[in-house]
Amino acid sequence: MNRLVTAERALRTAAPHELLDATRRVLAELYAAESADLFMADYGLTVLQPVSVLPYTTEPVSVHNSVVGRAFCAQEPVAESAGGRVRVHLPVSVRGDRLGVLSVTLPDEDGAEGVLDELAEIAQVLGHEVVVAERDTDVYLQARRKDRLTLAAEMQWQLLPGRSCSRPEYELGAQLEPAYAIHGDNFDWSVTADHLMLYVTNGMGEGIEASLLTNLAVNALRNARRAGIALADQAALADQAVYAHYQGRCYLSVLMFDFDLETGRVAVVDAGSPQTVRLRNGSVEPVTFEAQLPLGMFEETDYVTQEFQVEPGDRLVFVSDGVHAVAGPRGEAYGDAALARAIQSTRLLPAAEVPRAILRELTGHRGRSLPDDDALVVCLDWHGR
């Protein structure tokens, strides 16, 4: 335990841009580690990029076809042997938000198992420090990108709370495509001791204009939420903010949820087009709500909440129009049936893995890698209390 305290103190006192160097020194001094490398998951969740010479990183490894990627996807340490040494790959995550992998080379293969738990703890401490350090340095944000982000995408990713999170009551995962050129789709969440609030936004327009519209709406919703206002009133205030600026020329759709963590009761405001699908006891079915007007379409729209119940074991998948309505090479829409098959085929994956897997299947349906419209998938696994 003394080693863990020493390691944690060293990381907490390191300069933001020197976290990896501090980690290497600690691991060398306390565990005789020969090397340590930090890999960050890229925005598209396809590769893990080494934090090295920036602003350009080199030699990324695949998320899906590498030992490092296996540790990332499974969120468990993975060890591989090489000539008497052992290379340990440790997931770096913060409250379920998967950031990357710390890979450590130890000289003694036999002694690695005895320190694996301590190394995994250090990797988690490193994850927390990376999140804090990102307020003061671009090092880790630069390492996450294998391509240049558009300005609109830069704004959208900075607006997001993360890509996954977990608590005993639930697990959440989300992903946007095209990751490096996203326009207006967005997701947001916030949790308290008793409630999870989740927002799924289907943006309107293209490029920077779409991003500006979404930024206005999301921050208006956050402003209302942080004032302690109820869900329907959050929608009304955000609606007023968007209409005041655009006068009805631009508007956007949003699904808003307030989950009671104790009872599983859910309050919903459906202001537009994002869709909800539920996997329960092996069966996939749409969850429909009374549609209300998108935010900002008309002045002073009133919104009302509806309710439904989630049960332990439920999986909810939320998708934007860029998933449900995307056309294949012959013009056929992806639609309910294909989405249901995708949800069934990914039922054994953890929530954090589901959005990317569904988007891969969507790419196969579309027949080309780059979509014409934003595509958003959010997955919620409900465990309850």
C-alpha positions as CSV (number, residue, x, y, z in Angstrom):
1,M,0.0,0.0,0.0
2,N,2.9,2.4,0.7
3,R,4.0,2.0,-3.0
4,L,0.5,2.9,-4.1
5,V,0.5,6.0,-1.9
6,T,3.9,7.0,-3.2
7,A,2.8,6.5,-6.8
8,E,-0.4,8.4,-6.4
9,R,1.5,11.4,-4.8
10,A,4.0,11.4,-7.6
11,L,1.2,11.6,-10.3
12,R,-0.8,14.2,-8.4
13,T,2.2,16.5,-8.2
14,A,3.5,16.0,-11.7
15,A,3.1,18.8,-14.3
16,P,0.0,18.1,-16.5
17,H,2.1,17.5,-19.6
18,E,4.6,15.2,-17.7
19,L,2.2,12.6,-16.4
20,L,3.6,9.8,-18.6
21,D,7.2,10.6,-17.6
22,A,6.1,10.6,-13.9
23,T,4.4,7.3,-14.4
24,R,7.5,5.8,-16.0
25,R,9.7,7.0,-13.1
26,V,7.4,5.6,-10.5
27,L,7.1,2.3,-12.2
28,A,10.8,2.0,-12.7
29,E,11.6,2.9,-9.1
30,L,8.9,0.9,-7.3
31,Y,8.4,-2.0,-9.6
32,A,11.6,-2.2,-11.6
33,A,9.6,-1.7,-14.8
34,E,11.7,-1.5,-17.9
35,S,9.3,0.6,-20.0
36,A,5.8,2.0,-19.9
37,D,3.6,3.4,-22.7
38,L,0.2,5.2,-22.6
39,F,-2.2,4.6,-25.5
40,M,-5.3,6.8,-25.9
41,A,-8.4,5.7,-27.7
42,D,-9.0,7.8,-30.8
43,Y,-12.3,9.6,-31.5
44,G,-13.6,6.9,-33.8
45,L,-12.8,4.1,-31.3
46,T,-10.9,2.2,-34.0
47,V,-7.2,2.6,-32.8
48,L,-5.2,3.3,-29.7
49,Q,-2.7,6.0,-30.2
50,P,0.6,6.2,-28.2
51,V,1.2,9.4,-26.3
52,S,4.6,10.2,-27.8
53,V,6.1,13.1,-29.8
54,L,3.2,15.5,-30.4
55,P,1.3,17.0,-32.2
56,Y,1.6,13.8,-34.3
57,T,1.6,10.4,-32.8
58,T,3.0,7.3,-34.5
59,E,2.3,3.5,-34.7
60,P,-1.3,3.3,-33.4
61,V,-2.6,-0.2,-32.6
62,S,-6.0,-1.6,-33.5
63,V,-8.7,-1.6,-30.9
64,H,-10.1,-4.8,-32.3
65,N,-7.1,-6.8,-33.4
66,S,-4.4,-6.3,-30.8
67,V,-3.5,-7.4,-27.3
68,V,-3.6,-3.7,-26.2
69,G,-7.1,-3.5,-27.7
70,R,-8.2,-6.6,-25.9
71,A,-7.4,-4.9,-22.5
72,F,-9.3,-1.8,-23.6
73,C,-12.4,-3.6,-24.8
74,A,-12.6,-6.1,-21.9
75,Q,-11.6,-3.5,-19.3
76,E,-9.4,-6.1,-17.7
77,P,-5.6,-6.4,-17.4
78,V,-4.0,-8.6,-20.1
79,A,-0.5,-10.0,-19.8
80,E,1.8,-11.3,-22.6
81,S,5.2,-13.0,-22.2
82,A,8.3,-12.3,-24.2
83,G,11.7,-13.8,-23.5
84,G,11.3,-14.0,-19.7
85,R,9.8,-10.6,-19.4
86,V,6.1,-9.8,-19.2
87,R,4.2,-7.0,-20.8
88,V,1.1,-6.0,-18.9
89,H,-1.7,-4.0,-20.5
90,L,-3.9,-2.1,-18.0
91,P,-7.1,-0.3,-18.9
92,V,-7.1,3.4,-18.1
93,S,-10.6,4.6,-17.3
94,V,-12.5,7.0,-15.1
95,R,-15.9,5.9,-13.6
96,G,-16.5,3.7,-16.6
97,D,-15.3,6.2,-19.2
98,R,-12.7,4.3,-21.2
99,L,-9.7,6.5,-22.0
100,G,-7.0,4.1,-23.1
101,V,-4.4,1.6,-21.9
102,L,-1.2,1.7,-19.9
103,S,1.3,-0.9,-21.1
104,V,4.1,-1.8,-18.7
105,T,7.1,-4.1,-19.3
106,L,8.4,-6.0,-16.2
107,P,11.6,-8.0,-16.0
108,D,10.3,-10.9,-13.9
109,E,7.5,-12.9,-15.4
110,D,6.9,-14.8,-12.2
111,G,6.6,-11.7,-10.0
112,A,4.2,-9.8,-12.3
113,E,1.1,-11.5,-10.9
114,G,1.8,-10.4,-7.4
115,V,1.8,-6.7,-8.4
116,L,-1.0,-6.8,-11.0
117,D,-3.6,-5.3,-8.7
118,E,-1.3,-2.5,-7.7
119,L,-0.5,-1.7,-11.3
120,A,-4.1,-1.7,-12.2
121,E,-4.8,0.8,-9.4
122,I,-2.0,3.0,-10.7
123,A,-3.5,2.9,-14.2
124,Q,-6.8,4.2,-12.7
125,V,-5.1,7.0,-10.8
126,L,-3.4,7.9,-14.1
127,G,-6.8,8.1,-15.8
128,H,-8.1,10.5,-13.2
129,E,-5.0,12.7,-13.5
130,V,-5.3,12.7,-17.3
131,V,-8.9,14.0,-17.1
132,V,-7.7,16.8,-14.7
133,A,-4.6,17.6,-16.8
134,E,-6.7,18.1,-19.9
135,R,-7.9,21.4,-18.4
136,D,-4.3,22.7,-18.7
137,T,-2.7,20.9,-21.6
138,D,-3.6,19.6,-25.1
139,V,-1.1,16.7,-25.0
140,Y,-3.7,14.0,-24.3
141,L,-6.4,15.5,-26.6
142,Q,-3.9,15.6,-29.4
143,A,-3.0,12.0,-28.8
144,R,-6.6,11.0,-29.3
145,R,-6.9,12.0,-32.9
146,K,-5.6,10.0,-35.8
147,D,-6.9,12.6,-38.2
148,R,-7.7,16.3,-38.0
149,L,-11.0,17.2,-36.5
150,T,-13.2,19.7,-38.3
151,L,-14.0,22.8,-36.3
152,A,-17.6,21.7,-35.9
153,A,-16.4,18.3,-34.6
154,E,-14.0,20.0,-32.2
155,M,-16.9,21.9,-30.7
156,Q,-19.1,18.9,-30.5
157,W,-16.5,16.6,-28.7
158,Q,-15.7,19.4,-26.2
159,L,-19.4,19.6,-25.4
160,L,-19.8,15.9,-24.5
161,P,-19.6,14.5,-21.0
162,G,-17.6,11.4,-22.0
163,R,-18.3,8.3,-24.1
164,S,-19.3,5.9,-21.4
165,C,-19.9,5.8,-17.7
166,S,-21.1,3.3,-15.1
167,R,-22.6,3.0,-11.7
168,P,-24.1,0.0,-9.9
169,E,-27.6,1.0,-11.2
170,Y,-26.7,1.4,-14.9
171,E,-24.0,1.4,-17.6
172,L,-23.9,3.9,-20.4
173,G,-22.1,4.0,-23.7
174,A,-22.4,6.4,-26.7
175,Q,-20.7,7.1,-30.0
176,L,-20.9,9.7,-32.8
177,E,-20.1,9.3,-36.5
178,P,-18.4,10.6,-38.6
179,A,-16.2,11.0,-35.5
180,Y,-13.9,13.6,-37.1
181,A,-16.5,15.6,-38.9
182,I,-19.6,15.4,-36.8
183,H,-22.1,18.3,-37.2
184,G,-25.0,18.6,-34.8
185,D,-25.9,15.3,-33.1
186,N,-25.1,15.2,-29.4
187,F,-25.7,13.4,-26.1
188,D,-25.4,14.5,-22.5
189,W,-26.0,13.1,-19.1
190,S,-25.8,14.0,-15.4
191,V,-26.3,11.9,-12.3
192,T,-27.2,12.7,-8.7
193,A,-27.6,10.3,-5.7
194,D,-31.1,9.4,-6.9
195,H,-31.5,10.4,-10.6
196,L,-29.8,10.0,-14.0
197,M,-30.7,12.6,-16.6
198,L,-30.0,11.6,-20.2
199,Y,-30.4,13.8,-23.3
200,V,-30.1,12.6,-26.9
201,T,-30.0,15.3,-29.5
202,N,-30.6,15.0,-33.3
203,G,-29.1,18.2,-34.7
204,M,-30.2,20.2,-37.7
205,G,-28.1,21.5,-40.5
206,E,-24.4,21.0,-41.5
207,G,-21.0,22.2,-40.4
208,I,-20.4,25.0,-38.0
209,E,-24.0,26.2,-38.1
210,A,-25.2,22.8,-36.9
211,S,-22.6,22.8,-34.1
212,L,-23.5,26.3,-33.0
213,L,-27.2,25.4,-32.8
214,T,-26.5,22.3,-30.8
215,N,-24.1,24.2,-28.5
216,L,-26.8,26.8,-27.7
217,A,-29.5,24.1,-27.0
218,V,-27.3,21.9,-24.9
219,N,-26.0,24.7,-22.8
220,A,-29.5,26.1,-22.4
221,L,-30.7,22.7,-21.1
222,R,-27.7,22.5,-18.8
223,N,-28.4,25.9,-17.4
224,A,-32.0,25.0,-16.7
225,R,-31.0,21.6,-15.2
226,R,-28.4,23.1,-12.9
227,A,-31.0,25.6,-11.6
228,G,-32.9,22.6,-10.4
229,I,-35.8,22.9,-12.9
230,A,-38.0,20.0,-13.8
231,L,-37.6,18.2,-17.1
232,A,-40.5,19.7,-19.0
233,D,-39.5,23.2,-17.9
234,Q,-35.9,22.6,-19.0
235,A,-37.3,21.8,-22.5
236,A,-39.4,25.0,-22.4
237,L,-36.5,27.2,-21.4
238,A,-34.2,25.7,-24.0
239,D,-37.0,26.1,-26.6
240,Q,-37.2,29.8,-25.8
241,A,-33.4,30.2,-26.0
242,V,-33.2,28.6,-29.4
243,Y,-36.3,30.5,-30.7
244,A,-35.0,33.8,-29.4
245,H,-31.9,33.5,-31.4
246,Y,-33.1,31.8,-34.6
247,Q,-36.8,32.9,-34.7
248,G,-37.9,29.5,-36.0
249,R,-35.4,29.3,-38.9
250,C,-33.5,26.6,-37.1
251,Y,-34.6,24.1,-34.5
252,L,-33.5,20.7,-33.2
253,S,-34.9,17.5,-31.8
254,V,-34.1,16.1,-28.4
255,L,-35.2,13.2,-26.3
256,M,-34.9,14.0,-22.5
257,F,-35.0,11.3,-19.8
258,D,-35.1,11.5,-16.0
259,F,-34.4,8.0,-14.5
260,D,-35.3,7.4,-10.8
261,L,-32.4,5.2,-9.7
262,E,-34.4,3.8,-6.8
263,T,-37.6,2.8,-8.6
264,G,-36.8,2.7,-12.3
265,R,-39.6,5.2,-13.1
266,V,-38.6,7.4,-16.0
267,A,-40.0,10.8,-16.9
268,V,-39.6,11.6,-20.7
269,V,-39.9,14.6,-22.9
270,D,-39.9,13.6,-26.6
271,A,-39.3,16.8,-28.6
272,G,-38.5,15.4,-32.0
273,S,-37.1,12.6,-33.9
274,P,-34.5,10.5,-31.9
275,Q,-35.8,6.9,-31.4
276,T,-35.8,4.5,-28.5
277,V,-35.6,0.7,-28.8
278,R,-35.7,-1.7,-25.8
279,L,-34.2,-5.2,-25.5
280,R,-36.1,-7.0,-22.7
281,N,-35.9,-10.8,-22.1
282,G,-34.5,-11.4,-25.5
283,S,-37.1,-9.4,-27.4
284,V,-36.5,-6.1,-29.2
285,E,-39.3,-3.6,-29.4
286,P,-39.6,0.1,-30.1
287,V,-40.6,2.4,-27.2
288,T,-42.8,5.2,-28.4
289,F,-43.8,8.4,-26.8
290,E,-46.1,11.3,-27.7
291,A,-44.1,13.4,-30.1
292,Q,-43.9,17.1,-29.2
293,L,-42.4,20.0,-31.2
294,P,-38.6,20.3,-31.6
295,L,-36.8,22.9,-29.6
296,G,-37.0,26.4,-31.2
297,M,-39.6,25.7,-33.8
298,F,-42.2,28.0,-32.4
299,E,-42.3,30.7,-29.6
300,E,-43.2,29.6,-26.1
301,T,-44.0,26.0,-26.7
302,D,-45.3,24.1,-23.7
303,Y,-43.9,20.6,-23.0
304,V,-45.3,17.8,-20.9
305,T,-43.6,14.7,-19.4
306,Q,-44.7,11.1,-20.0
307,E,-43.6,8.1,-17.9
308,F,-42.5,4.6,-18.4
309,Q,-40.8,1.9,-16.4
310,V,-37.4,0.2,-16.8
311,E,-36.7,-3.1,-15.2
312,P,-33.4,-4.7,-14.2
313,G,-31.9,-6.4,-17.3
314,D,-33.4,-3.9,-19.7
315,R,-31.2,-2.5,-22.5
316,L,-32.3,0.8,-24.1
317,V,-30.8,1.9,-27.4
318,F,-31.3,5.5,-28.6
319,V,-30.5,6.4,-32.2
320,S,-30.7,9.5,-34.3
321,D,-32.2,9.8,-37.8
322,G,-28.7,9.2,-39.2
323,V,-29.0,5.6,-38.1
324,H,-32.6,4.8,-38.5
325,A,-33.2,6.5,-41.8
326,V,-29.9,6.0,-43.6
327,A,-30.3,4.5,-47.1
328,G,-28.4,1.6,-48.6
329,P,-26.9,1.5,-52.1
330,R,-30.4,0.7,-53.5
331,G,-32.2,3.3,-51.5
332,E,-33.6,1.0,-48.8
333,A,-33.7,2.5,-45.3
334,Y,-31.9,0.9,-42.4
335,G,-35.2,0.9,-40.5
336,D,-36.6,-1.0,-37.5
337,A,-35.8,-4.6,-38.7
338,A,-32.1,-4.0,-39.4
339,L,-31.8,-2.0,-36.1
340,A,-33.4,-4.9,-34.2
341,R,-31.0,-7.4,-35.7
342,A,-28.1,-5.2,-34.8
343,I,-29.3,-4.9,-31.2
344,Q,-29.8,-8.7,-31.0
345,S,-26.3,-9.4,-32.5
346,T,-24.7,-7.1,-29.9
347,R,-26.7,-8.3,-26.9
348,L,-23.7,-10.0,-25.2
349,L,-21.4,-6.9,-25.5
350,P,-21.1,-4.4,-22.6
351,A,-23.0,-1.1,-23.1
352,A,-19.8,0.8,-23.9
353,E,-19.1,-1.5,-26.8
354,V,-22.6,-1.6,-28.3
355,P,-22.7,1.9,-30.1
356,R,-19.5,1.3,-32.0
357,A,-20.6,-2.2,-33.0
358,I,-24.0,-1.0,-34.3
359,L,-22.3,1.8,-36.2
360,R,-20.0,-0.8,-37.9
361,E,-23.1,-2.8,-39.0
362,L,-24.6,0.5,-40.3
363,T,-21.5,1.1,-42.4
364,G,-22.0,-2.3,-44.0
365,H,-25.6,-1.4,-44.8
366,R,-24.7,2.0,-46.2
367,G,-22.0,0.4,-48.4
368,R,-19.5,3.2,-47.9
369,S,-17.4,4.3,-44.9
370,L,-18.4,8.0,-44.7
371,P,-22.1,8.8,-43.9
372,D,-24.0,11.7,-45.4
373,D,-25.6,12.5,-42.1
374,D,-24.6,12.4,-38.5
375,A,-25.2,9.1,-36.8
376,L,-25.6,8.8,-33.0
377,V,-26.1,5.6,-30.9
378,V,-26.5,5.6,-27.1
379,C,-26.8,2.4,-25.1
380,L,-28.1,2.2,-21.5
381,D,-28.1,-1.1,-19.6
382,W,-30.3,-0.8,-16.5
383,H,-29.4,-2.9,-13.4
384,G,-31.5,-1.1,-10.8
385,R,-30.9,-1.2,-7.1
